Amino acid sequence: MALDSRQEAALQVVAEKFIAQHKGDAVKALKEMIVLNGHLQERLCRRGGTAPGDAVSA
């Protein structure tokens, strides 16, 4: 996924806010994001009838 400079800047702001919510601990923030994405993927799979991992692309 390629981002243009505007999208990259917006993503940077969101990432910095998310890390700040975790008191500056980037690893803790990343772990929570992975968990949240996993929950979202499970919900999408239940709605769409796909198996976990089917919608993941490299």
C-alpha positions, 0 to 999 in steps of 0.5 A: 500500500503506497501512501502519498505525503498527505496520507503519510502525514495524517497517519503519522499524527494518528500514530503519535496520538495512539502512542501517547495514549499508551504513555509513549510506549510504542510496543504496548500501542502496537500490541493493542493495535494488533489485538484491535485489528484481530477483533475487527478481522474476526467481525468482518469474517463473520459478516462476509463468511470468509475464514480468518487470513483470507482477506489478508494480503501481502 
